[in-house]
Amino acid sequence: MTTEVRVPTLGESVTEATVATWFKKPGDAVAVDEMLCELETDKVTVEVPAPSAGTMGEIVAAEGATVGVDALLATILAGEGAAPAPAAAAEAAAPAPAAGGSVDVMVPTLGESVTEATVSTWFKQVGDQVAADEMLCELETDKVSVEVPAPAAGVLTEIIAAEGATVDATAKLAVLSSGGGAVAAAPAAAAPAAAPAGGKDVENAPSANKLMAEKGLSAAQIAGSGRDGRIMKEDVLKAAIAPAAAPTAAVAQRAPVAADDASREERVKMTRLRQTIAKRLKDSQNTAAMLTTYNEVDMTEVMALRNEYKDLFLKKHGVKLGFMSFFTKACVHALKEVPEVNAEIDGTDIVYKNFVHMGIAAGTPTGLVVPVIRDADQMSFADIEKAIAEKGKRARDGKLSMAEMQGGSFTISNGGVYGSLMSSPILNPPQSGILGMHKIQDRPMAINGQVVIRPMMYLALSYDHRIVDGKGAVTFLVRVKEALEDPRRLLMDL
């Protein structure tokens, strides 16, 4: 039997790649998931694993060849030369499972474009009894946390991926004995995590080694972005173009620490979500010509309207009337007049959106996420409040899917719930605008020649100056201010 090796999915908007290196040649024995070759795109380096065990057959796409998605790269022949996969060999050597058979615990679907996760917590240990659908462990991706339930009732006999291990979307996490009988001795659960330190899987990409030699760089000078710190070609390119002072600056960030201080420090690895937040925020600052403009709004009318109708609203719609629905409605109203704030840049084009998918920034115990309320411009006050409440709860529980955090066209961030009086929010790329709400504070204001106390809030609009001019940004904030200070304007579309 012949198995085809094809180009995997390369990522959004990437349609072709170059075959960089073949690690096997015709006639070589290969194991399941053993790395066969490496492809390079204009963005990332992609490893191609063996889809089955066998003997390497024909190599169709030679090194240097340009191939499209799903193109045929090579063939694998099944036969005597087939090398058992390391996992299979381990299973063969392990004690046979109890009567009733064993059940593999696999990585669940992680979501579109998510290819790997980190095992954050195991809630069960080897030898524990588990019920069907009982939570076994939790995985972290760069966006959300994913719970892994038990596929069947039984005994946890083996943990393959220990806490801290990085697993791909098709990896096996553990084994259950559905018979509940003999339990295998606790495996070296940490071994899979420790093995890569010197194993083949974390060797630097061959293309990276070649480029390091050409550029006269050493591995110690480069921070690897690949799995387990593996240095990829793009890492070498970044290091090669970085200014000579960069290493010195990096060292300066971490000053020498006295021994007595070091004993009182705690070093914790950033979660994948926090790493992604850090990268996206910095990328936003580096990419957009970001500018922030400010205004203030008198919240008297909104607060009066809310107090008057909040009980009736709750009774009829089953959800509390908050301030976010007023701000969402006001922003939708303003975006219609200043559509460039709801647009985005794509190359040399400006893409205008004839809809408003409103991102509502939400703080969670693990970091900031931005669930998206789709078609907010078509929703009522009650629909918006229900959507915000539901998305907020799912965000706090770590239940948001990738799809729920993609596609936003504008974002609202409410720092006022934490007491913030003034801030400059950072854009959520590729969006061109984000509104920052702040604390409502009683302040003396001059109204009709008299000083009166009014509940005031500062508003901040950060925008991409590449497509939004100052006039448009100021106009947007003024329209939001007008709508909130006289909510009747929203009803009459004024």
N, C-alpha and C positions, 0 to 999 in steps of 0.2 A: 504494500500500500504506500502511496506517495502523499505527503502532506505539503501543501503550498505555504511558503513564507511570504507574506505580503506587507506592504507599507502600512503601518498603523495610522490612526487618526493623528494628524499633526498639530491640531489646534485651530481655533477660530481664525478664519481668513488666510490660513497657510495652506497652499495647494500643492507645493512641490518641495522636494528636498534633494540633497546630494549625498550619495553613498560615500562616507568618509573612510571607514575602516571595516574590513572583514576580520573577525577573530577566529573563524573556522575556514577550512578549505575542503573541497570535495573528498569524501572518504573518511573524514573525522567523525568520531562518535560524539553525539550531542545528547544532553539531558533536557528534560522539560524545563522551560524557563531559563535555560542557560543562554547567556548573551551571544548572539550570532554576529551582529554587525551594529554599526553606529551610523545614524543619518544626521545630517546637519541642515537646519533651515536657517532663514535669515534672523530667527529669534532664539531658537533653542537647539540643543543637541538631543536626539531621540535614540534610545537604545531599543533594539529589536530582539526580543527573546524568542527562543525556540517554542513553537506551539505544541510540539510533541517530542518524545525521545526517538532516537533512530540514528541513521548515518547520513551525514551531509551529502546531498546529491549534487545537482547542478546549480551553480551560481549564475543567475540570469543577469543581474545588474552588478557590474564590476565597480570597483572603487573609482570614484570620480563621476559616475553616471548620475544624471538627473532623473528623478522618478516622481511620479504623481501619487496621490493618495490611493491606496489599495492596489498599487502596481505590484507585479510579481517580482520578488527579489531572488528567491531560491527555492529549492525543493529539499525535503527530508525523506529518506527512504527508511521504512520500517524493516528491521531484520536482526540478524545475530549481533550486529555491531551496536545495537541500541544500548545506550548507557542509561541505567536507571536514574531517575531524578534523585537528588540528595534526600528530599523528603520521603520519597518512596523507599529508599534504602533504609532510612531510619525506621519507617513503619514496619519494614520486613524484620528488622532486628528487635523491635519492641515486642513485649508480651502480647499474645493474642487477646482481643477484647472479650469480655464476658459474653455469655450466650445472650442473644438479642441484638448483637451487632454494635457497631460504632457509628456515630454521626459526626460529620465534620461541621465545625462552626466557621463560616466563611465571612469575609468582610461584606457587609451589605452595600447596596447601591449608595454611592457617595454623592451623586448629583452630577449634572452636566459640567464637563471640563475639569472635574476633580479626579485626580489619578492616584493619589496616595493620602494616607492619614497616619497619625501617630497614636499609639495605644496609650491613653492617659491613665486609666484606672481599671483594675480588675476588681470586681465585687465578689468573686468566688475564688476559692483555692482548689488545688487538685485534691480530689477525694470528697468534695462537697456534693451533696445531693442538690439537684436543680429541677425546677418544674418547667414545663413547656411555657415559653414566652417570658420566663423570668429573666431579668436583665443580668447579663454576664459581665460585660465590660463597656467602657465608653471610649470612643475614638474622637480625636480632634482633627479637623481639617483646617485649612486656612480661612474657612468661613463659618462653619457650624460644628457643633458637637453631635455625634451620632451614637445612639445607644444600640447595643448588639444584644438581642434577646436569644434565649436558648431555643434552637429549632425543635427540640424534643425534650421530654423528661428523661432523667437518668443521672449518671454520676460524671462529674468533670474529671476525666482521666489524664488529660495532657494539656498544658498551656504552651502553645508554640511561639506566640508573639508576646514577649514580656512587656511590662510597662516601659514606655520610652522608645519601644521599637517602632520603626517606620515601615508601614505595610502598603502594598499596592492594592488596587481595586479588586483583584482576584485572589488575594492571599488567604491562606488558612490560618485562623486564629487559635483554634483549640480543637480538642476531640472529646466528645461525650460518649460514654458507654450507656446505651439505652437499656441494657440488661440490669444495670445497677449492681453487678457482681464485683469481681476482682478489680482493684484499682491499681494501675501501674504506679511504680515508685515515682515520686515527684521528679519530673524531668528537670534538667538544667534549664529552667525557664529563661534565665538570663543569657544563656549561651547564644541564642539567635541574635540577641542585641549586641553581645560582646564580640561575636565572631567577625562581623564586618570590619572591625578595627584593623585587622591585618589580612583580611580575606580579599578575594578577587573582586567582590562586588563594590569595594570602595577604592579600587585602584583608579587613579586619575584617568580621564578620558584620553585615549591615544592621541587624538588631535590636539588635546591640551598639552600633553608632554612634548609633542613635536613643536608646537608654537612656543612653549617655554624655552626650549633649546635655541630656537631661532632668535628670540627676544633677549636671551641671556638672563632669564628670570628663574628663581627657585620656587619650589612649592611653598616654602615658608613665607614668601612675600605675597601670597595670593590667598584670598578667602574663597573657599569652594562653596558653590551654591547647589551642587548636586546632592544626591542622597548621602547622608552620613558625612557630609563635608567634601564629597568628591569634587575635584576641580574640573570644570568644563571649559571648553574652548572660549566661550564668551567671558568667563572669569579672567582668563589670561589677557584677552583683548582689553578688558576694562583696566586691568593692572598696567598694561603696556602704555595706555594713553593717559593714565593718571599722572598729575604733576609730581615731580620728584619730592616735593615737600609733603605729599599726602601721608607717607608712612610716619613721618615725624609728627604730623598733626594727630594721627590716629593714636600714637603712643602717648601724646600729651593729654589725651582725653582721660587716661587712667594713670593718675599720678601715683608714685610709690606710696604704699600704705604701711604705717607702723605696725609692728607685730601685735601690740595690744589692741589696735583698732581692727586688724584683720580678724582677730578672734571673735569680734562682736559683729562682724558682717555676715550677711547671708546672700549667697549667689544662687539665683533661681533662673533656669532657662526660660526664655520667653516662649509663651504658647504660640502655636502656629497662627492663631487668630491675631494675637498682638503683633507678631512679625509682619503679617499682612497689613494691619492697620498702619504700622510704622512706614512700611514701604509705600503704600498708596498715598499717604499724606505727604511724604517727602517728594514722591513723583509729581503730585499735584502742584507743589510749590515750584518744582524745577521746570514743569512743562507750561503751565498757564501764566499769563501776565496778570496775576491776581491783584485786585485792588478792592478796598472796602470803603463803602460810604455809609453814613449814619443818619438817623433821624430819631424822633421820639413820638410816641403816641399817647394820647389821653385815653385811658381805658374806662372812663366813667360810664359811657353809654353801653359798652359791651357788658360790663359788670352788672349794670342795672337790668339789662335785658336778660342776662343769665339768671340773676336772682329772681326775677319775676316769673320765669317760665321753667326753671330747673325741675321743680316737683312734678309739674304736668308733663314735661318732656320725659322724665324718668318713668312715670306711670304709663305713658303711651308707648314709648319705644324700648323700654327695658334697659336703657343705658344712660349714664349721667351726661349732662350737657357741660362740656369743658370749654376751655379757650381755644384748643387746637382746631376745632371745626371752624371757628370764626377766622382764624389766621389762614387756614387752608382755603376757605372760600375767598378771602381777601387777596391771597396770592394768585389764585386762579383768575380772579377778576383783573388783577394787574398784568398777569402774563399775556392776556388777550391783547392788551394795549401795547405791551413791549415784548413781542414774541422772541426777540433775540436772546432774552434771558432764559428762555425755555428751549434754546437751540444748542447745538454742539458743532464742533469743528471736526471734519473728517477729511484729512489731507488738505487740499486747497478748496474744499467745499464747505459751505455752511448748511447743516441739516436742520430745517425748521420742523417742529413737532406740532401737528394739529390735534394734539391731545395733551393732557397733563397727567403724568405718572408721578405722583408726589412721594418723595422719600421722606420718611419721618425718622430722624436720628434717635436712637434709643440706647441708653446706657444699660449694660448688663454686668453681672459679676465677673464675666470674662473679658469684657471690652465693649467698644462701641460698634453697633451694627446699624444698618439703615434699611429696614423693611420698606417695601414700596407699595403704595396704595394706587392701584392701576385705575385709570380713567376717573380720577378724583373730580375732574371738571363736570362729570355727569352725575355726581352723587349728591344726595341731600345731606343736611346737617346730621341727621340720625345715622345715615349710612357711613358717613365719615367717622363719627364717634365710635360706632360699632367696629369698623375696620381698624381704627387706631387701638382700641382696647384689645381686640383679638391678636393683632400683630405684636403689640407690646408684651402681652402675656407669653406668646410663643417665643419672643426674643429672650425674655428673662429666663424661660425654661430651656433655652438652647434648642428649640424645636424648629426654628426657621429653616426652610429649604433654600437651596441656591436660587431657584426661580423667584422666590419671594424677595430677593435682595438685588435683582437685576432689572435693568430697563428703566430706571428712574430718569425723569427729565428735569426735575428741580427738587431741592431738599430744604426742609425746615429743621432747625436744630434749636431746642429749647433749653438753654443753659440756666434759665431762670428757676427751674425746679431745684437746682442746687444752690441758688442764691447768687448767681452771677449778675453783676450790675452792668457790665460792658465787656464785650469780647469781639474778636475778629474771626469768624468761622472760616475754616479751610474748605475749599471746593471739593466736591465729591466727583472726580473725573469719571466720564467725559463731560459731565454737566458744566454749564457755564454760570450757574447762579446758586447761592445758598443763603437763606434768610436766618439770621440769628435772633432768637427771642431772648429776653432777659427778665430779671426780677421786676415785679410791679412794686413801686415805692412811692409813698406819698411825698409830694414835693410842692413847695409854694410856686404858683404860676400866676402870671399877670393875665387876667381875663377881663376884657372890657374896662381896663384902667384900674382894676382892683386886684389885690393879691388874694388868691384863694388856694386851698389845698386840694390837689388833684392826684389820683393814682396814675402815675406815669411809668412808661416802659421805654427803654432805649431799644431801637431796632438797628440791626447791622446787615447790610447786603454785601457779601463778597461776590465778586463777579470776574469773569475772564475779559480783560480789557481788549483782547484781540478781536472780539466780535461785539462786545457791549461797550458803547461809548458812555461817558460820564452823564450825558443828558438822559440816556435811556435808563441808567441805574437810578438816578435821582427821581425820574418820573415814576419808576416802579415803586420806590419807597413812598413817594407822596401818595400814590393811588392806594397802597396798602393802608397808610395812615388815615386817608379820607374815609375808606370803607369801614375801618374799625371805629373811628370817632363818630360816624353816622351810619350804623349798620343797615339803615333803610336803603342806602344806595345799592347794597347787594341785591335787594329784592327787585329794584327797578333798573339794574344793570347800568348804573351811572358811574 
